[in-house]
Structures are given as structure tokens and as C-alpha cells.
């Protein structure tokens, strides 16, 4: 494994990015040409994770903060996942109160905007991918490798099934 900077690791067939504790996400800053306007608390991960199939960002919206514009997409669905905090999300004309554990998927054409109307930061992930691009789900695509060793298991006889 080779290390590229303090937060990114690249290995054979994988890439890692350590975003750090949620409270540190406010240090992330973007500016044109990467975004139409300067953005604080947002960090795109595609270039660090070498992901050709999707874009993902980690986001921190301060108390009272809001997205400065309504937007939609030409080709990409988006999934928003609230990790911590509370706020409001507008999808089209519908407004949802959002909090920890909230997911919303939006088709490209749906106008969207959100705000943090609480007194605490709002932390969330955004996953963007081309609409209709997933041909099969992960169960159909996955292959179980029964004979592949698991580094932290000295004795495979003591394996505990997932969810047990």
C-alpha cells in the first residue's frame, strides 16, 4: 500500500480517503472551477477514490446555513444521507424535515434545495450516479469467496455469520 498525502491511501484494487471526525468537515473548501461558487464544508471524493461510476461528497452545513441556490441535474440521480443533525430538504414543492438516518433519492429533473434550521451542524453524504446505470444489485453481482483468508480470524471454525 502506498500513501499519497495524509488522508488518501491507494493499494492494489482499492482507494481510501479518511475524512476525519465530523467536526473537522467544516475545514473542507471548494472553489471554481470545481464548483460554480465557493463552498465551505463540502468535499468531492471521486478523484481520491478513483471512482468512475459515481461521485460522492462529504458535507457539513453550519447551524442556520443553507444551500444558496436550487438545482437539478441533467443525467444524474442523487442520494442524500443525513449522518448527524437536523434540517429541512425541499424536493420539488415538497418539504421534509430531515435528521440522523434520513435518506432521500432524487431523479435528475427534480429541483432541490436544503437548509440547516437547527442550532447544531448538519453532516451528510451525497452520492451522485448516472440514472438507470445499475444493471444488477449487489447480491446478484457479488461472489462469495469461501476459501479466501480473513486476516483477523485465526480459526475459521469460530466464524460468526453476519447479523448474528
DSSP file (Angstrom, degrees, kcal/mol; ACC not computed):
  #  RESIDUE AA STRUCTURE BP1 BP2  ACC     N-H-->O    O-->H-N    N-H-->O    O-->H-N    TCO  KAPPA ALPHA  PHI   PSI    X-CA   Y-CA   Z-CA
    1    1 A X              0   0    0      0, 0.0     2,-0.4     0, 0.0    10,-0.2   0.000 360.0 360.0 360.0 135.2    0.0    0.0    0.0
    2    2 A X  E     -A   10   0A   0      8,-2.2     8,-2.1     2,-0.0     2,-0.5  -0.895 360.0-136.4-112.2 144.4    1.3    3.4   -0.8
    3    3 A X  E     -A    9   0A   0     -2,-0.4     2,-0.5     6,-0.2     6,-0.2  -0.841  12.9-169.3-102.1 134.0    0.3    6.6    0.9
    4    4 A X  E  >  -A    8   0A   0      4,-2.1     4,-0.6    -2,-0.5     3,-0.3  -0.870  65.7 -35.8-120.9  94.3   -0.5    9.7   -1.0
    5    5 A X  T  4 S-     0   0    0     -2,-0.5    -1,-0.1     1,-0.2     0, 0.0  -0.303  91.3 -62.9  80.8-173.4   -0.7   12.6    1.5
    6    6 A X  T  4 S+     0   0    0      1,-0.2    -1,-0.2    -3,-0.1     3,-0.0   0.705 129.3  33.4 -85.3 -21.1   -2.2   12.3    5.0
    7    7 A X  T  4 S+     0   0    0     -3,-0.3    11,-2.8     1,-0.1     2,-0.4   0.470 104.0  72.1-117.6  -3.4   -5.8   11.4    4.1
    8    8 A X  E  <  -AB   4  17A   0     -4,-0.6    -4,-2.1     9,-0.2     2,-0.4  -0.954  50.1-177.7-123.3 132.5   -5.6    9.2    1.0
    9    9 A X  E     -AB   3  16A   0      7,-2.4     7,-3.4    -2,-0.4     2,-0.4  -0.990   5.1-167.1-126.7 137.4   -4.3    5.7    0.5
   10   10 A X  E     +AB   2  15A   0     -8,-2.1    -8,-2.2    -2,-0.4     5,-0.2  -0.986  16.3 161.0-123.0 134.0   -4.1    3.7   -2.7
   11   11 A X  E >   - B   0  14A   0      3,-2.7     2,-1.1    -2,-0.4     3,-0.9  -0.687  54.4 -53.1-134.5-170.6   -3.5    0.0   -2.9
   12   12 A X  T 3  S-     0   0    0      1,-0.3     3,-0.1    -2,-0.2    -2,-0.0  -0.584 124.6 -12.5 -74.4 101.8   -3.9   -2.8   -5.3
   13   13 A X  T 3  S+     0   0    0     -2,-1.1     2,-0.3     1,-0.2    -1,-0.3   0.552 125.4  75.0  86.1   9.3   -7.6   -2.6   -6.3
   14   14 A X  E <   -B   11   0A   0     -3,-0.9    -3,-2.7     2,-0.0     2,-0.3  -0.987  52.7-162.0-149.2 159.7   -8.7   -0.1   -3.6
   15   15 A X  E     -B   10   0A   0     -2,-0.3     2,-0.4    -5,-0.2    -5,-0.2  -0.994  11.7-162.0-140.2 139.9   -8.5    3.5   -2.6
   16   16 A X  E     -B    9   0A   0     -7,-3.4    -7,-2.4    -2,-0.3     2,-0.4  -0.947   7.1-171.9-125.7 144.2   -9.2    5.0    0.8
   17   17 A X  E     -B    8   0A   0     -2,-0.4     2,-0.8    -9,-0.2    -9,-0.2  -0.987  12.1-153.4-133.8 125.5  -10.0    8.5    2.0
   18   18 A X        -     0   0    0    -11,-2.8     3,-0.1    -2,-0.4    -2,-0.0  -0.868  10.3-176.7-100.2 106.6  -10.1    9.5    5.7
   19   19 A X        -     0   0    0     -2,-0.8    -1,-0.1     1,-0.2     2,-0.0   0.670  35.3-138.6 -75.9 -16.9  -12.4   12.5    6.0
   20   20 A X        -     0   0    0     -3,-0.1    -1,-0.2   -13,-0.1     5,-0.1  -0.226  46.6 -20.4  85.2-180.0  -11.7   12.7    9.7
   21   21 A X    >   -     0   0    0      1,-0.1     3,-1.9    -3,-0.1     4,-0.5  -0.240  68.7-111.5 -60.2 150.2  -14.1   13.4   12.6
   22   22 A X  G >  S+     0   0    0      1,-0.3     3,-2.1     2,-0.2     4,-0.3   0.876 115.9  61.6 -50.6 -42.9  -17.4   15.0   11.6
   23   23 A X  G >  S+     0   0    0      1,-0.3     3,-0.6     2,-0.2    -1,-0.3   0.756  99.8  56.4 -59.4 -24.2  -16.5   18.3   13.4
   24   24 A X  G X  S+     0   0    0     -3,-1.9     3,-2.0     1,-0.2    -1,-0.3   0.584  81.0  88.0 -84.6  -9.1  -13.4   18.6   11.1
   25   25 A X  G X  S+     0   0    0     -3,-2.1     3,-1.5    -4,-0.5    35,-0.2   0.737  72.8  72.4 -64.3 -21.0  -15.5   18.5    7.9
   26   26 A X  G <  S+     0   0    0     -3,-0.6    15,-0.4    -4,-0.3    -1,-0.3   0.699  84.1  70.1 -66.3 -16.4  -16.0   22.3    8.0
   27   27 A X  G <  S+     0   0    0     -3,-2.0    -1,-0.3    13,-0.1    -2,-0.2   0.709  76.5 101.3 -72.9 -18.9  -12.3   22.7    7.0
   28   28 A X    <   +     0   0    0     -3,-1.5    13,-3.7    -4,-0.3    14,-0.4  -0.446  52.1 180.0 -69.5 136.8  -13.1   21.4    3.5
   29   29 A X  E     -C   40   0B   0     11,-0.2     2,-0.3    12,-0.2    11,-0.2  -1.000  12.0-170.0-141.0 138.7  -13.4   24.2    0.9
   30   30 A X  E     +C   39   0B   0      9,-3.2     9,-2.6    -2,-0.4     2,-0.3  -0.905   8.2 176.8-121.9 154.1  -14.2   24.2   -2.8
   31   31 A X    >   -     0   0    0     -2,-0.3     3,-1.6     7,-0.2     4,-0.4  -0.971  35.5 -35.3-149.7 163.3  -13.9   27.0   -5.3
   32   32 A X  T 3  S+     0   0    0      1,-0.3     4,-0.1    -2,-0.3     6,-0.0  -0.260 115.5  32.2 -55.5 145.9  -14.3   27.5   -9.0
   33   33 A X  T 3  S+     0   0    0      2,-0.1    -1,-0.3     4,-0.0     3,-0.0  -0.996 123.2  51.5 -87.2  -1.2  -13.8   25.8  -11.4
   34   34 A X  S <  S+     0   0    0     -3,-1.6     2,-0.3     1,-0.1    -2,-0.2   0.851 126.7  16.8 -65.1 -32.5  -14.6   22.7   -9.2
   35   35 A X  S    S-     0   0    0     -4,-0.4    -2,-0.1     1,-0.1    -1,-0.1  -0.938  82.8-113.9-133.6 157.7  -17.9   24.4   -8.1
   36   36 A X  S    S+     0   0    0     -2,-0.3     2,-0.3    -4,-0.1    -4,-0.1   0.799 101.9   8.1 -62.9 -26.6  -19.9   27.3   -9.6
   37   37 A X  S    S-     0   0    0     -6,-0.1    -1,-0.1    -4,-0.0    -7,-0.1  -0.948 101.3 -71.8-146.4 164.4  -19.2   29.3   -6.4
   38   38 A X        -     0   0    0     -2,-0.3     2,-0.4    -7,-0.1    -7,-0.2  -0.305  50.2-168.2 -59.2 140.4  -17.0   28.9   -3.4
   39   39 A X  E     -C   30   0B   0     -9,-2.6    -9,-3.2     3,-0.1     2,-0.4  -0.995   9.7-159.0-137.7 129.6  -18.3   26.3   -1.0
   40   40 A X  E    S+C   29   0B   0     -2,-0.4   -11,-0.2   -11,-0.2    20,-0.1  -0.870  77.0  23.8-106.0 140.9  -17.3   25.6    2.6
   41   41 A X  S    S+     0   0    0    -13,-3.7    19,-2.9    -2,-0.4     2,-0.4   0.681  96.8 106.5  83.6  18.3  -17.9   22.3    4.3
   42   42 A X  E     +D   59   0C   0    -14,-0.4     2,-0.4    -3,-0.4    -1,-0.2  -0.994  40.1 177.4-132.3 137.2  -18.1   20.2    1.0
   43   43 A X  E     -D   58   0C   0     15,-2.0    15,-1.9    -2,-0.4     2,-0.3  -0.944  20.1-143.8-144.4 119.1  -15.5   17.8   -0.4
   44   44 A X  E     -D   57   0C   0     -2,-0.4    13,-0.2    13,-0.2     4,-0.1  -0.633  11.5-170.4 -80.8 137.9  -15.8   15.7   -3.5
   45   45 A X    >>  +     0   0    0     11,-3.2     4,-2.5    -2,-0.3     3,-0.8   0.543  58.4  96.2-107.4 -10.3  -14.2   12.3   -3.2
   46   46 A X  H 3>>S+     0   0    0     10,-0.5     5,-1.6     1,-0.3     4,-0.8   0.882  86.7  48.6 -51.9 -46.5  -14.3   10.9   -6.8
   47   47 A X  H 345S+     0   0    0      1,-0.2    -1,-0.3     2,-0.2    -2,-0.1   0.810 115.5  44.6 -67.9 -28.5  -10.7   12.0   -7.6
   48   48 A X  H <45S+     0   0    0     -3,-0.8    -1,-0.2     1,-0.2    -2,-0.2   0.807 118.6  41.5 -83.5 -30.9   -9.4   10.5   -4.4
   49   49 A X  H  <5S-     0   0    0     -4,-2.5    -2,-0.2     2,-0.1    -1,-0.2   0.379 101.8-130.2 -96.7   3.2  -11.3    7.2   -4.6
   50   50 A X  T  <5 +     0   0    0     -4,-0.8     2,-0.7    -5,-0.3    -3,-0.2   0.896  45.9 169.2  49.1  46.0  -10.7    6.8   -8.4
   51   51 A X      < +     0   0    0     -5,-1.6    -1,-0.2    -6,-0.2    -2,-0.1  -0.808  22.3 172.6 -97.1 113.8  -14.4    6.3   -8.8
   52   52 A X  S    S+     0   0    0     -2,-0.7    -1,-0.2    -3,-0.1     3,-0.1   0.696  76.6  55.7 -88.1 -20.9  -15.6    6.3  -12.4
   53   53 A X  S    S+     0   0    0      1,-0.1    77,-0.6    76,-0.1     2,-0.3   0.643 115.5   5.5 -91.0 -15.6  -19.2    5.2  -11.7
   54   54 A X  E     - E   0 129C   0     75,-0.2     2,-0.4    -8,-0.1    75,-0.2  -0.986  57.9-128.9-158.7 164.8  -20.2    7.8   -9.2
   55   55 A X  E     - E   0 128C   0     73,-3.0    73,-3.6    -2,-0.3     2,-0.4  -0.943  25.9-175.2-115.3 143.4  -19.4   11.0   -7.4
   56   56 A X  E     - E   0 127C   0     -2,-0.4   -11,-3.2    71,-0.2   -10,-0.5  -0.993   2.7-170.8-137.5 145.4  -19.6   11.3   -3.6
   57   57 A X  E     -DE  44 126C   0     69,-2.3    69,-2.1    -2,-0.4     2,-0.4  -0.988  18.1-140.2-135.2 148.5  -19.2   14.2   -1.3
   58   58 A X  E     -DE  43 125C   0    -15,-1.9   -15,-2.0    -2,-0.4     2,-0.4  -0.863  31.0-167.2-100.2 142.9  -18.9   14.7    2.5
   59   59 A X  E     -DE  42 124C   0     65,-2.0    65,-2.0    -2,-0.4     2,-0.4  -0.984  23.0-171.9-140.8 141.7  -20.7   17.8    3.7
   60   60 A X  E     - E   0 123C   0    -19,-2.9     2,-0.6    -2,-0.4    63,-0.2  -0.981   8.6-170.8-131.9 119.8  -21.0   19.9    6.8
   61   61 A X  E     - E   0 122C   0     61,-3.0    61,-2.7    -2,-0.4     3,-0.1  -0.951  22.8-131.0-112.1 118.6  -23.6   22.7    6.9
   62   62 A X    >   -     0   0    0     -2,-0.6     3,-2.7    59,-0.2    54,-0.2  -0.148  41.0 -72.3 -66.9 162.8  -23.3   25.0    9.9
   63   63 A X  T 3  S+     0   0    0      1,-0.3    56,-0.2    56,-0.2    -1,-0.2  -0.300 124.9  12.4 -51.9 130.4  -26.2   26.0   12.1
   64   64 A X  T 3  S+     0   0    0     52,-1.0    -1,-0.3    54,-0.6    53,-0.1   0.407  99.7 134.4  79.6  -2.7  -28.5   28.3   10.2
   65   65 A X    <   -     0   0    0     -3,-2.7    51,-3.4    50,-0.1     2,-0.3  -0.349  30.8-176.8 -78.4 159.9  -26.7   27.5    6.9
   66   66 A X  B     -H  115   0D   0     49,-0.3     2,-0.3    -3,-0.1    49,-0.2  -0.990  37.7 -91.7-151.8 157.7  -28.5   26.8    3.6
   67   67 A X        -     0   0    0     47,-2.8    -6,-0.0    -2,-0.3     3,-0.0  -0.568  37.8-139.6 -66.5 129.8  -27.8   25.8    0.0
   68   68 A X  S    S+     0   0    0     -2,-0.3     2,-0.3    45,-0.0    -1,-0.1   0.516  75.9  23.8 -78.6  -2.0  -27.5   29.2   -1.8
   69   69 A X  S    S-     0   0    0     43,-0.1     2,-0.3     2,-0.0    -1,-0.0  -0.993  75.1-113.8-155.6 156.5  -29.4   28.0   -4.9
   70   70 A X        +     0   0    0     -2,-0.3     2,-0.3    43,-0.1    43,-0.2  -0.735  44.4 173.3 -86.2 140.8  -32.0   25.5   -6.2
   71   71 A X  B     -I  112   0D   0     41,-2.0    41,-2.1    -2,-0.3     2,-0.3  -0.957  21.1-174.4-144.6 165.9  -30.5   23.0   -8.6
   72   72 A X        -     0   0    0     -2,-0.3     2,-0.3    39,-0.2    37,-0.2  -0.797  26.1-115.2-140.8-175.4  -31.3   19.8  -10.6
   73   73 A X        -     0   0    0     35,-3.4     5,-0.0    -2,-0.3    -2,-0.0  -0.865   3.1-140.9-127.0 161.8  -29.2   17.6  -12.8
   74   74 A X  S    S-     0   0    0     -2,-0.3    -1,-0.1    35,-0.0    35,-0.1   0.870  96.7  -6.9 -84.9 -42.5  -29.2   16.6  -16.5
   75   75 A X  S    S+     0   0    0     33,-0.1    56,-2.4     2,-0.1     2,-0.4   0.529 108.2  93.5-131.5 -13.6  -28.4   12.9  -16.1
   76   76 A X  E     -F  130   0C   0     54,-0.2    54,-0.3    32,-0.1     2,-0.2  -0.758  52.8-149.1-106.2 132.7  -27.5   12.1  -12.5
   77   77 A X  E     -F  129   0C   0     52,-2.3    52,-1.8    -2,-0.4     2,-0.4  -0.494  21.5-151.1 -73.4 157.5  -29.6   10.7   -9.6
   78   78 A X  E     -FG 128 106C   0     28,-1.9    28,-3.0    50,-0.2     2,-0.5  -0.996  10.5-161.3-132.8 143.8  -28.6   11.9   -6.2
   79   79 A X  E     -FG 127 105C   0     48,-2.6    48,-2.8    -2,-0.4     2,-0.4  -0.995   9.0-162.2-119.7 127.4  -28.9   10.2   -2.8
   80   80 A X  E     -FG 126 104C   0     24,-2.8    24,-1.9    -2,-0.5     2,-0.4  -0.912   4.9-171.2-107.2 136.1  -28.6   12.3    0.3
   81   81 A X  E     -FG 125 103C   0     44,-2.4    44,-2.4    -2,-0.4     2,-0.6  -0.975  15.4-143.6-130.9 117.6  -27.9   10.6    3.6
   82   82 A X  E     +F  124   0C   0     20,-2.7    19,-2.8    -2,-0.4    42,-0.3  -0.703  19.3 177.5 -82.7 120.5  -28.0   12.6    6.9
   83   83 A X  E     -     0   0C   0     40,-2.4     2,-0.3    -2,-0.6    41,-0.2   0.872  66.9  -9.3 -87.2 -45.0  -25.4   11.4    9.3
   84   84 A X  E    S+F  123   0C   0     39,-1.7    39,-3.1    16,-0.1    -1,-0.4  -0.988 101.6  34.1-156.6 145.8  -26.0   13.8   12.1
   85   85 A X        -     0   0    0     -2,-0.3    15,-0.7    37,-0.2     2,-0.3  -0.466  68.9 -90.2 105.3-176.1  -28.0   16.9   12.8
   86   86 A X  E     +J   99   0D   0     34,-0.3    32,-0.5    13,-0.2     2,-0.3  -0.954  48.2 127.2-137.7 154.5  -31.4   18.3   11.7
   87   87 A X  E     -J   98   0D   0     11,-2.1    11,-2.7    -2,-0.3     2,-0.4  -0.938  47.6 -85.4-175.0-162.8  -32.6   20.4    8.8
   88   88 A X  E     -JK  97 115D   0     27,-2.4    27,-2.6    -2,-0.3     2,-0.4  -0.981  26.0-161.8-132.2 145.4  -35.1   20.7    6.0
   89   89 A X  E     -JK  96 114D   0      7,-2.6     7,-3.1    -2,-0.4     2,-0.6  -0.993   5.2-155.4-128.2 130.5  -35.0   19.4    2.5
   90   90 A X  E     -JK  95 113D   0     23,-3.4    23,-1.7    -2,-0.4     2,-0.5  -0.941  10.8-179.1-108.7 122.0  -37.1   20.6   -0.4
   91   91 A X  E >  S-JK  94 112D   0      3,-2.4     3,-1.9    -2,-0.6     2,-0.4  -0.963  71.1 -44.0-117.9 109.5  -37.6   18.2   -3.3
   92   92 A X  T 3  S-     0   0    0     19,-3.1    21,-0.0    -2,-0.5    18,-0.0  -0.579 124.3 -28.4  64.8-123.2  -39.8   19.8   -6.0
   93   93 A X  T 3  S+     0   0    0     -2,-0.4     2,-0.3    -3,-0.1    -1,-0.3   0.453 118.4 100.7-102.1  -2.4  -42.5   21.5   -3.9
   94   94 A X  E <   -J   91   0D   0     -3,-1.9    -3,-2.4     2,-0.0     2,-0.5  -0.651  56.7-157.0 -85.4 138.2  -42.4   19.0   -1.0
   95   95 A X  E     -J   90   0D   0     -2,-0.3     2,-0.4    -5,-0.2    -5,-0.2  -0.969   9.3-169.7-117.4 129.8  -40.5   19.9    2.2
   96   96 A X  E     -J   89   0D   0     -7,-3.1    -7,-2.6    -2,-0.5     2,-0.4  -0.940  22.5-131.3-118.3 137.0  -39.2   17.2    4.5
   97   97 A X  E     -J   88   0D   0     -2,-0.4     2,-0.3    -9,-0.2    -9,-0.2  -0.753  35.0-161.0 -77.9 133.0  -37.8   17.6    8.0
   98   98 A X  E     +J   87   0D   0    -11,-2.7   -11,-2.1    -2,-0.4     2,-0.3  -0.885  20.0 154.8-121.2 150.3  -34.5   15.6    8.0
   99   99 A X  E >   -J   86   0D   0     -2,-0.3     3,-2.1   -13,-0.2   -17,-0.3  -0.917  53.3 -32.3-156.8-179.7  -32.4   14.2   10.8
  100  100 A X  T 3  S+     0   0    0    -15,-0.7   -17,-0.2    -2,-0.3   -16,-0.1  -0.088 126.4  19.7 -45.0 128.4  -29.9   11.4   11.5
  101  101 A X  T 3  S+     0   0    0    -19,-2.8     2,-0.3     1,-0.3    -1,-0.3   0.411  88.0 140.4  90.9  -0.9  -30.6    8.3    9.4
  102  102 A X    <   -     0   0    0     -3,-2.1   -20,-2.7   -20,-0.2     2,-0.4  -0.610  28.2-173.4 -80.9 131.4  -32.7   10.1    6.7
  103  103 A X  E     +G   81   0C   0     -2,-0.3     2,-0.3   -22,-0.2   -22,-0.2  -0.945   6.3 177.9-118.6 143.9  -32.2    9.1    3.1
  104  104 A X  E     -G   80   0C   0    -24,-1.9   -24,-2.8    -2,-0.4     2,-0.4  -0.964  11.8-159.1-144.3 133.8  -33.7   10.7    0.0
  105  105 A X  E     -G   79   0C   0     -2,-0.3     2,-0.4   -26,-0.2   -26,-0.2  -0.923  12.4-164.0-109.0 136.0  -33.1    9.7   -3.7
  106  106 A X  E     -G   78   0C   0    -28,-3.0   -28,-1.9    -2,-0.4     2,-0.1  -0.971  16.7-130.0-124.5 133.4  -33.8   12.3   -6.3
  107  107 A X    >   -     0   0    0     -2,-0.4     3,-1.5   -30,-0.2   -34,-0.2  -0.382  39.1-102.6 -68.8 157.9  -34.3   11.8  -10.1
  108  108 A X  T 3  S+     0   0    0      1,-0.3   -35,-3.4   -33,-0.1   -32,-0.1   0.861 117.1  51.7 -53.2 -42.2  -32.2   14.2  -12.2
  109  109 A X  T 3  S+     0   0    0    -37,-0.2     2,-0.5   -35,-0.1    -1,-0.3   0.570  81.8 107.5 -78.1  -8.2  -35.0   16.6  -13.1
  110  110 A X  S <  S-     0   0    0     -3,-1.5   -37,-0.1     1,-0.1   -39,-0.1  -0.580  70.6-129.4 -76.7 120.1  -36.3   17.2   -9.5
  111  111 A X        -     0   0    0     -2,-0.5   -19,-3.1   -39,-0.1     2,-0.3  -0.423  34.7-172.9 -63.5 142.3  -35.4   20.7   -8.2
  112  112 A X  E     +IK  71  91D   0    -41,-2.1   -41,-2.0   -21,-0.2     2,-0.3  -0.994  20.9 156.1-144.9 147.6  -33.7   20.5   -4.8
  113  113 A X  E     - K   0  90D   0    -23,-1.7   -23,-3.4    -2,-0.3     2,-0.3  -0.953  14.3-170.1-161.2 154.6  -32.5   22.8   -2.0
  114  114 A X  E     - K   0  89D   0     -2,-0.3   -47,-2.8   -25,-0.2     2,-0.3  -0.959   3.3-166.8-148.8 164.2  -31.9   22.3    1.7
  115  115 A X  E     -HK  66  88D   0    -27,-2.6   -27,-2.4    -2,-0.3     2,-0.7  -0.982  26.1-124.9-149.8 159.4  -31.1   24.1    4.9
  116  116 A X        +     0   0    0    -51,-3.4   -52,-1.0    -2,-0.3   -29,-0.2  -0.919  29.3 172.4-105.5 103.7  -30.0   23.6    8.4
  117  117 A X        +     0   0    0     -2,-0.7     2,-0.2   -54,-0.1   -30,-0.2   0.022  51.9  86.8-101.6  27.1  -32.7   25.2   10.6
  118  118 A X  S    S-     0   0    0    -32,-0.5   -54,-0.6     2,-0.3     4,-0.1  -0.548  85.4-113.7-114.7-177.5  -31.2   24.0   13.8
  119  119 A X  S    S+     0   0    0     -2,-0.2     2,-0.3   -56,-0.2   -56,-0.2   0.301  94.4  67.8-100.4   7.7  -28.6   25.2   16.3
  120  120 A X  S    S-     0   0    0    -34,-0.1   -34,-0.3   -58,-0.1    -2,-0.3  -0.873  94.3 -89.6-122.8 156.5  -26.1   22.3   15.5
  121  121 A X        -     0   0    0     -2,-0.3     2,-0.5   -58,-0.1   -59,-0.2  -0.276  34.0-135.1 -62.0 152.5  -24.2   21.4   12.4
  122  122 A X  E     -E   61   0C   0    -61,-2.7   -61,-3.0   -37,-0.2     2,-0.4  -0.965  19.7-166.9-111.9 120.0  -25.8   19.2    9.8
  123  123 A X  E     +EF  60  84C   0    -39,-3.1   -40,-2.4    -2,-0.5   -39,-1.7  -0.917  19.1 153.4-111.0 131.9  -23.5   16.4    8.4
  124  124 A X  E     -EF  59  82C   0    -65,-2.0   -65,-2.0    -2,-0.4     2,-0.3  -0.987  35.3-130.4-154.4 159.8  -24.5   14.5    5.4
  125  125 A X  E     -EF  58  81C   0    -44,-2.4   -44,-2.4    -2,-0.3     2,-0.4  -0.863  14.9-157.7-108.9 147.5  -23.2   12.5    2.4
  126  126 A X  E     -EF  57  80C   0    -69,-2.1   -69,-2.3    -2,-0.3     2,-0.5  -0.997   5.4-168.7-124.9 126.8  -24.3   13.0   -1.2
  127  127 A X  E     -EF  56  79C   0    -48,-2.8   -48,-2.6    -2,-0.4     2,-0.4  -0.971   5.9-171.2-115.4 124.9  -23.9   10.2   -3.7
  128  128 A X  E     +EF  55  78C   0    -73,-3.6   -73,-3.0    -2,-0.5     2,-0.3  -0.961  13.6 157.9-121.2 130.7  -24.4   11.1   -7.4
  129  129 A X  E     -EF  54  77C   0    -52,-1.8   -52,-2.3    -2,-0.4     2,-0.2  -0.974  48.9 -82.0-148.5 158.2  -24.6    8.5  -10.2
  130  130 A X  E >   - F   0  76C   0    -77,-0.6     3,-1.4    -2,-0.3   -54,-0.2  -0.441  54.9-108.7 -65.3 128.1  -25.9    8.2  -13.7
  131  131 A X  T 3  S+     0   0    0    -56,-2.4    -1,-0.1     1,-0.3   -24,-0.0  -0.257  99.9  11.0 -56.6 142.1  -29.7    7.5  -13.6
  132  132 A X  T 3  S+     0   0    0      1,-0.1    -1,-0.3    -3,-0.1    -2,-0.1   0.731  91.6 122.6  61.4  25.9  -30.5    3.9  -14.7
  133  133 A X    <   +     0   0    0     -3,-1.4     2,-0.7   -80,-0.1    -2,-0.1   0.657  43.2  89.3 -93.2 -15.2  -26.9    2.8  -14.6
  134  134 A X        +     0   0    0     -4,-0.2     3,-0.1     1,-0.2    -2,-0.0  -0.736  47.7 177.7 -87.7 114.2  -27.2   -0.1  -12.2
  135  135 A X        +     0   0    0     -2,-0.7     2,-0.3     1,-0.2    -1,-0.2   0.886  68.8  11.5 -83.0 -41.6  -27.9   -3.2  -14.1
  136  136 A X  S    S-     0   0    0      1,-0.0    -1,-0.2     2,-0.0     2,-0.0  -0.933  79.7-111.0-133.1 158.0  -27.9   -5.6  -11.1
  137  137 A X     >  -     0   0    0     -2,-0.3     4,-1.7    -3,-0.1     5,-0.2  -0.245  41.2 -96.7 -78.2 175.0  -27.9   -5.2   -7.4
  138  138 A X  H  > S+     0   0    0      1,-0.2     4,-1.9     2,-0.2    -1,-0.1   0.807 121.3  57.2 -67.7 -29.2  -25.0   -6.1   -5.2
  139  139 A X  H  4 S+     0   0    0      2,-0.2    -1,-0.2     1,-0.2    -3,-0.0   0.928 110.2  43.7 -67.6 -42.8  -26.4   -9.6   -4.3
  140  140 A X  H  4 S+     0   0    0      1,-0.2    -2,-0.2    -3,-0.1    -1,-0.2   0.829 119.0  44.5 -69.0 -31.2  -26.5  -10.6   -8.0
  141  141 A X  H  < S+     0   0    0     -4,-1.7    -2,-0.2     2,-0.0    -1,-0.2   0.723  96.9  94.2 -85.3 -22.9  -23.1   -9.1   -8.7
  142  142 A X     <  -     0   0    0     -4,-1.9     2,-0.4    -5,-0.2    -5,-0.0  -0.303  55.2-158.6 -76.2 154.4  -21.4  -10.5   -5.6
  143  143 A X        -     0   0    0     -2,-0.0     2,-0.4     2,-0.0    -3,-0.0  -0.998  16.6-132.6-130.6 127.7  -19.4  -13.7   -5.4
  144  144 A X        -     0   0    0     -2,-0.4     2,-0.8     1,-0.1     3,-0.1  -0.675  12.4-158.2 -80.2 129.9  -18.7  -15.5   -2.1
  145  145 A X    >   +     0   0    0     -2,-0.4     3,-1.6     1,-0.2    -1,-0.1  -0.742  15.4 175.9-109.1  80.3  -15.0  -16.4   -1.7
  146  146 A X  T 3  S+     0   0    0     -2,-0.8    -1,-0.2     1,-0.3    -2,-0.0   0.794  77.0  46.1 -58.4 -33.0  -15.2  -19.3    0.8
  147  147 A X  T 3  S+     0   0    0     -3,-0.1     2,-0.4     2,-0.1    -1,-0.3   0.393  83.1 111.1 -95.1   3.5  -11.5  -20.1    0.7
  148  148 A X  S <  S-     0   0    0     -3,-1.6     2,-0.1     1,-0.1    -3,-0.1  -0.664  72.1-119.2 -81.7 128.9  -10.2  -16.6    1.0
  149  149 A X        -     0   0    0     -2,-0.4     2,-0.6     1,-0.1    -2,-0.1  -0.377  13.6-141.1 -71.0 142.7   -8.5  -16.0    4.3
  150  150 A X    >   -     0   0    0      3,-0.3     3,-1.9     1,-0.1    -1,-0.1  -0.927  13.5-141.2-102.6 119.7   -9.8  -13.3    6.7
  151  151 A X  T 3  S+     0   0    0     -2,-0.6    -1,-0.1     1,-0.3    -2,-0.0   0.792  96.0  45.5 -55.3 -37.6   -6.8  -11.5    8.3
  152  152 A X  T 3  S+     0   0    0      1,-0.1     2,-0.7    -3,-0.1    -1,-0.3   0.418  96.2  83.6 -91.8   4.3   -8.3  -11.1   11.8
  153  153 A X    <   +     0   0    0     -3,-1.9    -3,-0.3     1,-0.2     3,-0.2  -0.897  47.7 177.4-110.7 107.9   -9.7  -14.7   12.1
  154  154 A X  S    S+     0   0    0     -2,-0.7     2,-0.5     1,-0.3    -1,-0.2   0.815  79.9  35.4 -74.9 -30.1   -7.1  -17.2   13.2
  155  155 A X    >   -     0   0    0      1,-0.1     3,-2.2     3,-0.0    -1,-0.3  -0.907  64.5-163.1-130.6 102.7   -9.6  -20.0   13.2
  156  156 A X  G >  S+     0   0    0     -2,-0.5     3,-1.4     1,-0.3    -1,-0.1   0.691  86.2  75.0 -58.6 -18.3  -12.4  -20.1   10.5
  157  157 A X  G 3  S+     0   0    0      1,-0.3    -1,-0.3     3,-0.0     0, 0.0   0.750  91.9  55.1 -64.2 -23.3  -14.3  -22.6   12.7
  158  158 A X  G <  S+     0   0    0     -3,-2.2    -1,-0.3     2,-0.1    -2,-0.2   0.080  77.5 141.3 -99.8  23.3  -15.3  -19.7   15.0
  159  159 A X    <   -     0   0    0     -3,-1.4     2,-0.5    -6,-0.1    -3,-0.0  -0.430  42.0-147.9 -66.9 136.5  -16.8  -17.5   12.3
  160  160 A X        -     0   0    0     -2,-0.1     3,-0.1     1,-0.0     4,-0.1  -0.942  22.1-120.2-107.0 121.4  -19.9  -15.6   13.3
  161  161 A X    >   -     0   0    0     -2,-0.5     3,-1.9     1,-0.1     2,-0.1  -0.206  38.9 -87.7 -59.7 150.6  -22.4  -15.1   10.5
  162  162 A X  T 3  S+     0   0    0      1,-0.3    -1,-0.1     2,-0.1     0, 0.0  -0.351 115.0  19.2 -57.6 131.1  -23.3  -11.5    9.5
  163  163 A X  T 3         0   0    0     -3,-0.1    -1,-0.3    -2,-0.1    -2,-0.1   0.462 360.0 360.0  87.6   1.3  -26.2  -10.3   11.6
  164  164 A X    <         0   0    0     -3,-1.9    -2,-0.1    -4,-0.1    -3,-0.1   0.465 360.0 360.0 -86.1 360.0  -25.8  -12.9   14.4
